[in-house]
């Protein structure tokens, strides 16, 4: 006997299910943030320190901070924390930010669902697969208090708006994402290639207003100009001379630099000096390896972007925006798991699963299974108490997550080139 919902319950969930899920995700995420961020320092403590310096004036908020690292964002991103501190004090600001993190998590999930709706969306069990494989991207934002969650929320909302045909809204959300953190500015280059000139113009206008005009009344002309100059200098150092920038030397990670640098040279992962390098090569050899591997990845990502042209318009935009999001991740100067919220849409696309709904061999797709297993090991199962310290550190610095992202790109590029009947 097959169990089904009563007609009244089925009608309720058909009509209000999205709101129920939004509310549940909001409550759970807010509770997790409150549990971890009240009374602790974490990244939220850094943000509040920067907000106090910003409000007092005269400080270089982009300087290297030995115990916490530098501020990485345009000074527009300080405003929410400065306003929360001014209105509610330290504890109230922490509570307010936790509520905002819960709201950002729920909005990101809803936007991701809308972005993949033209491809059929996900069934409940597929959302469960998504939660198992990728919940760590959200959880680390909530336990650290990371601003990256909202950067990702705006980027995913922009993708959803693109898919829905709302070009100006897409440009607005993507522009805010790029105004909070520089890396999403790649969408400004990609949008014309996607045939969305209005979205590109709206994005450019949003960045100009948000970065150059919005902070001005809050800090005055002199402070505003000084912050812009300090930010430009820190970006230039991180991009052009990353070997001299403290923040880009701090962590292994799933980006090209974060993976190869720690595999091919004996760089310590932490203050205790743990290493995972497979080889010990000269600097010139390392630079060559990075260039070659970067060229391979760019060719792969470009192929995905190009092959998606044959899809219906909404599905094409979903795939092409996903290719841009993964490019941002793989080539970021610094990438941690919590930054990957901006890549939620390709993660949801992966969870549509292999094969077709009626295929007897639906799960006999070694490429999909390999990607899922590697991502499971690199994120969900990468627990110190579960694996032991040696394996735990190896999964962090051994480029496993980088490998998982590459496998994801290969699978999605293949899916984008299949006839519609094979993808449904």
C-alpha positions in Angstrom: 0.0 0.0 0.0 1.4 3.4 -1.0 1.0 6.1 1.6 0.1 9.6 0.4 -0.7 12.9 2.1 -4.4 13.6 2.8 -6.0 15.9 0.1 -6.1 18.8 2.5 -2.5 18.4 3.6 -1.4 18.0 0.0 -3.2 21.1 -1.0 -1.7 23.0 1.9 1.9 22.0 1.0 1.3 22.6 -2.7 0.2 26.2 -1.9 2.4 27.1 1.1 5.2 24.5 1.0 7.8 27.1 -0.1 6.9 29.4 2.8 7.1 26.5 5.3 10.6 25.5 4.0 11.8 29.1 4.1 10.6 29.5 7.7 12.2 26.2 8.8 15.5 27.0 7.2 15.4 30.5 8.7 14.7 29.3 12.2 17.3 26.5 12.1 20.0 28.7 10.6 19.4 31.6 13.0 19.5 29.2 16.0 22.8 27.7 14.8 24.3 31.2 14.4 23.1 32.3 17.8 24.5 29.1 19.4 28.0 29.7 18.0 28.4 33.5 17.8 27.1 34.9 21.1 30.0 35.6 23.4 32.7 34.3 21.0 35.1 36.2 18.7 35.1 34.3 15.4 35.0 36.3 12.1 32.1 38.3 13.5 34.4 39.7 16.1 36.7 40.9 13.4 33.9 42.6 11.6 32.7 44.4 14.8 36.3 45.5 15.5 36.5 47.0 11.9 33.2 48.6 12.4 34.4 50.4 15.6 37.5 51.6 13.8 35.4 52.8 10.8 33.1 54.7 13.1 36.0 56.3 15.0 37.9 57.2 11.8 41.6 57.5 11.1 42.4 53.8 10.9 43.6 51.7 7.9 41.0 49.0 8.2 42.8 47.0 5.4 46.1 46.6 7.4 47.4 43.1 8.2 46.0 41.9 11.6 48.4 39.3 13.1 45.7 37.6 15.1 42.8 37.8 12.8 43.9 38.7 9.2 43.0 41.8 7.2 39.6 43.2 6.2 39.0 41.9 2.7 35.9 43.8 1.5 35.1 47.3 0.2 34.3 49.6 3.1 30.6 49.6 2.0 30.5 46.2 3.7 31.4 47.8 7.1 28.2 49.7 7.2 25.8 47.0 8.3 28.0 46.2 11.3 28.6 49.8 12.2 24.9 50.5 12.1 24.1 47.4 14.2 26.6 48.5 16.8 25.4 52.0 16.9 21.7 50.9 17.3 22.0 47.9 19.6 25.5 47.7 21.1 27.8 44.6 21.0 25.3 41.9 22.1 22.4 43.4 20.1 24.6 43.6 17.0 25.6 39.9 17.4 21.9 38.9 17.7 20.9 41.1 14.8 23.6 39.7 12.6 22.6 36.1 13.5 19.0 36.9 12.4 20.4 38.3 9.2 22.5 35.2 8.6 19.3 33.0 9.1 17.4 35.2 6.6 20.3 35.1 4.1 20.5 31.3 4.3 16.7 30.9 3.7 16.8 33.4 0.8 19.8 31.6 -0.8 18.1 28.2 -0.8 14.8 29.7 -2.2 16.7 31.6 -4.9 18.7 28.5 -5.9 15.4 26.6 -6.2 14.1 29.3 -8.6 17.3 29.3 -10.6 17.0 25.6 -11.4 13.2 25.4 -11.8 13.4 25.6 -15.6 15.4 22.3 -15.6 12.7 20.6 -13.6 13.9 21.6 -10.1 14.6 19.0 -7.3 12.4 16.5 -5.7 12.5 16.3 -1.9 14.9 13.4 -1.8 17.2 15.3 -4.1 17.1 18.3 -1.7 18.2 15.8 0.9 21.2 14.9 -1.2 22.0 18.6 -1.6 21.8 19.1 2.2 24.1 16.1 2.9 26.7 17.1 0.3 26.7 20.9 0.7 25.3 21.9 4.1 28.9 22.7 5.3 29.0 25.7 2.9 26.2 27.2 5.0 27.2 25.8 8.4 30.6 27.4 8.3 29.1 30.7 7.5 26.8 30.4 10.4 29.5 29.3 12.9 32.0 31.9 11.7 29.5 34.8 11.2 30.8 35.2 7.7 29.8 38.1 5.4 30.4 35.7 2.5 26.9 34.2 3.1 25.3 37.4 2.1 27.7 37.8 -0.9 26.5 34.4 -2.0 22.9 35.2 -1.3 23.0 38.2 -3.6 24.9 36.3 -6.3 22.4 33.4 -6.2 19.4 35.8 -6.2 20.9 37.5 -9.3 21.2 34.2 -11.0 17.5 33.4 -10.2 16.4 36.8 -11.5 18.4 36.2 -14.8 16.6 32.9 -15.2 13.2 34.5 -14.6 13.9 37.2 -17.2 14.2 40.1 -14.7 17.4 41.7 -16.1 17.4 44.8 -14.0 16.8 42.9 -10.8 19.6 40.5 -11.7 22.0 43.4 -12.3 21.0 45.0 -9.0 21.6 41.8 -6.9 24.8 40.9 -8.7 26.0 44.5 -8.4 25.4 44.4 -4.6 27.3 41.1 -4.4 30.3 42.7 -6.3 30.1 45.8 -4.1 30.4 43.7 -1.0 33.3 41.5 -2.4 35.3 42.0 -5.5 35.2 38.5 -7.1 31.6 38.6 -8.4 32.6 41.4 -10.7 33.4 38.7 -13.2 29.6 38.6 -13.9 30.0 42.1 -15.4 32.2 40.5 -18.1 30.0 37.4 -18.5 26.5 39.1 -18.8 27.1 40.5 -22.3 28.3 37.1 -23.4 25.1 35.7 -22.1 23.1 38.3 -24.1 22.0 40.2 -21.0 23.2 43.8 -21.7 20.5 45.4 -19.5 21.6 43.3 -16.6 25.2 44.3 -17.2 24.4 48.0 -17.3 22.3 47.7 -14.1 25.1 45.8 -12.4 27.7 48.4 -13.4 25.4 51.2 -12.2 24.8 49.5 -8.9 28.5 49.0 -8.2 29.2 52.7 -8.9 26.5 53.9 -6.6 27.1 51.3 -3.8 30.9 51.6 -3.7 31.5 55.3 -4.6 28.4 57.0 -3.2 26.6 55.1 -0.4 29.5 55.1 2.2 30.3 58.8 1.5 27.8 60.4 3.9 28.7 58.0 6.7 32.5 58.7 6.8 33.0 62.0 5.1 35.0 62.9 2.0 38.6 62.5 3.4 37.9 59.1 5.1 35.9 57.9 2.1 38.7 58.6 -0.4 41.3 57.1 2.0 39.4 53.9 2.4 39.1 53.6 -1.4 42.8 54.1 -1.8 43.6 51.5 0.9 41.2 49.0 -0.6 42.7 49.5 -4.1 46.2 48.9 -2.7 45.2 45.7 -0.9 43.4 44.3 -4.0 46.4 45.1 -6.2 48.7 43.3 -3.7 46.5 40.2 -3.5 46.1 39.9 -7.3 49.4 41.1 -8.7 51.8 40.0 -5.9 50.0 37.3 -3.9 53.3 36.0 -2.5 53.6 39.3 -0.6 50.0 39.4 0.6 49.5 37.9 4.1 46.0 36.7 3.5 46.8 34.7 0.3 49.6 32.9 2.1 47.5 31.8 5.1 45.4 28.8 3.9 45.3 25.9 1.6 42.0 25.5 -0.1 40.1 24.3 -3.2 41.2 27.1 -5.5 44.0 26.6 -8.1 46.5 28.4 -6.0 45.3 26.9 -2.7 45.5 23.4 -4.1 48.7 23.3 -6.1 50.9 25.5 -3.8 50.4 23.1 -0.9 50.7 19.9 -3.0 53.8 20.8 -4.9 55.7 22.7 -2.2 56.3 21.9 1.5 54.1 24.7 2.8 52.8 24.4 6.4 49.0 24.2 6.7 49.0 25.7 10.2 51.1 27.1 13.0 52.1 23.6 14.0 53.7 23.0 10.6 51.6 20.2 9.3 52.2 19.5 5.6 50.6 17.4 2.8 52.9 18.1 -0.2 53.3 15.3 -2.7 56.3 16.8 -4.4 58.9 19.5 -3.7 59.4 21.6 -6.8 61.1 24.9 -7.6 59.2 28.1 -7.8 59.4 28.3 -11.6 58.0 24.7 -11.9 55.2 25.6 -9.5 54.3 28.7 -11.5 54.3 26.7 -14.8 52.1 24.0 -13.3 49.6 26.6 -12.1 49.5 28.2 -15.6 49.0 24.9 -17.4 46.4 23.7 -15.0 44.6 27.1 -15.1 44.5 26.9 -18.9 43.0 23.4 -18.7 40.3 24.6 -16.3 39.5 27.7 -18.2 39.1 25.6 -21.4 36.8 23.3 -19.5 34.7 26.1 -18.0 34.6 27.8 -21.4 33.4 24.6 -23.0 30.6 24.3 -20.4 29.6 28.0 -21.0 29.6 27.4 -24.8 27.8 24.1 -24.8 25.0 25.6 -22.7 24.0 27.7 -25.7 21.9 24.9 -27.2 19.7 24.8 -24.1 16.3 26.6 -23.8 16.9 30.2 -22.7 16.2 29.9 -19.0 18.2 26.7 -18.6 21.0 28.2 -20.6 21.2 31.1 -18.3 21.2 28.8 -15.3 24.1 26.8 -16.6 26.1 29.8 -17.9 25.7 31.7 -14.6 26.8 28.4 -12.8 29.9 28.3 -14.9 30.8 31.9 -13.9 30.2 31.1 -10.2 32.5 28.1 -10.3 35.2 30.1 -12.1 35.0 32.7 -9.3 35.7 29.9 -6.8 38.5 28.1 -8.6 40.4 31.3 -9.4 39.8 33.3 -6.2 43.0 34.5 -4.5 41.6 32.9 -1.3 38.9 30.3 -1.1 37.4 28.6 1.9 34.3 26.3 2.1 32.1 29.2 3.4 32.9 31.2 0.2 31.2 28.4 -1.8 27.7 29.7 -1.1 28.1 31.8 -4.2 28.3 28.4 -6.1 25.1 27.0 -4.7 23.3 26.9 -8.1 25.8 24.5 -9.8 25.6 22.4 -6.6 21.9 22.1 -6.9 22.3 21.2 -10.6 24.6 18.4 -9.6 21.9 17.1 -7.3 19.5 16.6 -10.1 21.4 13.3 -10.5 22.5 11.2 -13.4 20.4 9.5 -16.1 16.7 10.0 -16.7 13.8 9.5 -14.3 12.7 6.2 -16.1 16.1 4.7 -16.8 16.9 1.4 -15.2 20.6 2.4 -15.1 19.9 5.8 -13.7 22.7 5.6 -11.1 25.3 3.9 -13.2 27.2 7.1 -14.0 30.7 6.8 -12.6 31.5 10.5 -13.2 28.5 11.7 -11.2 29.2 9.1 -8.4 32.9 10.1 -8.3 32.0 13.8 -7.9 29.5 13.0 -5.2 31.8 10.7 -3.2 34.7 13.2 -3.4 32.5 16.1 -2.3 31.1 13.9 0.5 34.6 13.1 1.8 35.9 16.6 1.4 33.1 18.4 3.1 30.4 16.4 5.0 32.7 13.7 6.3 35.7 15.9 6.9 35.3 15.7 10.7 38.4 15.6 13.0 36.8 13.2 15.5 35.6 10.9 12.7 38.7 10.7 10.5 41.5 11.4 13.0 43.9 14.4 12.7 46.1 13.0 9.9 43.2 12.3 7.4 41.4 15.4 8.6 44.3 17.6 7.6 44.9 15.6 4.4 41.4 16.2 3.2 41.7 19.9 3.9 45.1 20.5 2.3 45.2 17.6 -0.2 43.1 19.2 -2.9 40.2 16.8 -2.5 37.6 19.5 -2.6 39.4 21.0 -5.6 39.1 17.6 -7.3 35.4 17.5 -6.4 34.8 20.9 -8.0 36.6 19.8 -11.2 34.6 16.6 -11.4 31.4 18.7 -10.9 32.4 21.0 -13.8 33.1 18.0 -16.1 29.7 16.4 -15.3 27.8 19.6 -15.7 29.6 20.5 -19.0 28.6 17.1 -20.3 25.0 17.5 -19.2 24.7 20.9 -20.8 25.6 19.3 -24.2 23.0 16.5 -24.0 19.7 16.6 -25.9 16.8 17.7 -23.7 15.2 14.3 -23.6 18.4 12.8 -22.0 18.5 15.5 -19.3 14.8 15.3 -18.2 
